[in-house]
Amino acid sequence: MMVIVNFQVFIISKEDCLPYSRPPMSKHMWWNADPPEMKKLNYVEQLKRKTMYYADCQSFMDPIKFYRKKTGPALSVATGWCVLRVDADDHVAWIKTMCGEQPMYYERCLIAVGELKGSLVKLCMLTNTDGAKPKNLNIFKSAPKFVRERVQTLRTVRDLELAYRKVKAAKHVVILGGGFLGSELSWYLGRMKKEVDHHGEQKEESIEFVQMLKDKGILAGILPEYLSEWAAEKIKCEGVTIMPKTQIYDAFKSADGRLELTLSNGSSLVTDYVLVAMGTQPREELAEQSFLELDSVNGGFLVNTELEARTHLYVAGDAASLYSQWKDTRLRMEHYGNAQEQGYVAGANMTGYWVPSNMEPHFCFRLGDSLDVEGVGEVGACMPTVALFKPCADDSKPQASGDGQGDMPCFKKADEYKNRYKRGMVFYLRDETIVGLVFWNLPPVDDRYEVATEILRARPSYKDINLIAELFGFPETKCDYLNEAEMVEPGPCLKK
């Protein structure tokens, strides 16, 4: 085994900025008082100032100097370049620059056209194109210019900058999508509106947010229906209007110059701006020109367990359809945590350490302090599930209204419903075997993902559910925990 030590890393990105982390785009970046500043991309989380960038410009070498450098370790980032095709036989990547089409020779090459953004440090070369394409409705793609200007997908920081300005200037905004991105975006925008209204900084009329869902609740492709509806209530508590089982059939200019949407329920909705957050699909245009195989079932590039598509040509991120030895099938994982782990595996294999990519699908979904969900393994709404929930406030029951009419209040507003699924674990089964776990609003644990992976590899039966729950400390879980401010012990009283 030959291990490369003095390697040179060259990162190519079609975007005009340095590698950055995408999760804050749907969260705390919207809480800034000013639009995103491209030089810093700062945001505040837990009273700490952070940045989306992984490193600053001073940490990288100029691309021209890097190209002329022959030996020694070096790291450079070329922004605004586009990879047209990769010749795996001759180890050449053809790049489109301002000077035309130029060849770039490599020893190892990584194609990361998905969620992977600058999370690799042990590469000889990283080829990063524009990323995965955001999904959009066909009616918006073929719509007139007036409609397209009022519809925005959220994928890059440039999309965030444009959407931030349009949302702040609007009075009515529609978020289309009930997945991870759409749900996080709706919750944080709703919380932003509540904070602005609370401090009295709102304009003449505050912004109204509406989230349209194709199903009854959020994350409908992963969670059971009752949990999906329960989680949607958390977004509704932030002042966001939820429209379940609703789709858009048409969009056109209204009489007052705004955007009017024709809905599937026969009604229409007039809005100022539409944010489309329906997920992404990998860019596969590079495959045909580079003679790479595609997965017709899962999508993405076909790679082996070491993430290698051709000799010394690797693919990582949500564009890779890898072969799993443990499951004896192919998997394409679209989540941020898996993309980071695949980046480490690909980087190790490119430098001589042959590490298999035997990982379980893993995702984290958090709505601030309202909901924290972590999933490991194979999960799906169509699979049979067994759930364990912590009984909280059993004595809280919905009461009849006091107006003498005997009408019952809305059950979803009752304390019993709010506390019914407060904390728990969901087990996903396939042929009486546990193949997936969802930790529902449980306290965070550092090594939970690693432990859950080892348990799933043992292929436990549904008879072991109580034992697995004990291994994760579920019986000792409390219904309510103190926040960080309440956990600070008061200091001694000093007398004058």
Secondary structure, 3 states (H helix, E strand, C coil): CCCCCCCEEEEEECCCCCCECCHHHHCHHHHCCCCCCCCCCEEEECCEEEECECCCHHHCECHHHHHHCCCCCEEEEEECCEEEEEECCCCEEEEEECCEEEEEECCCEEECCCCCCCCCCCCCCEECCCCCEECCCHHHHCCCHHHHCCEEECCCHHHHHHHHHHHHHCCEEEEECCCHHHHHHHHHHHHHHHHHHHCCCCCCCCCEEEEECCCCCCCCCCCCHHHHHHHHHHHHCCCCEEECCCCEEEEEECCCCCEEEEECCCCEEEECEEEECCCEECCCHHHHHHCCCECCCCCCEECCCCCEEECCEEECCCCEEEEECCCCEEECCCCHHHHHHHHHHHHHHHCCCCCCCCCCCEEEEEECCCEEEEEEECCCCCCCEEEEECCCCCCCCCCCCCCCCCCCCCHHHCHHHHHHCCCEEEEEEECCEEEEEEEECCCCCCCHHHHHHHHHHCCCEHHHHHHHHHHCCCCCCCCCCCCHHHHCCCCCCCCC
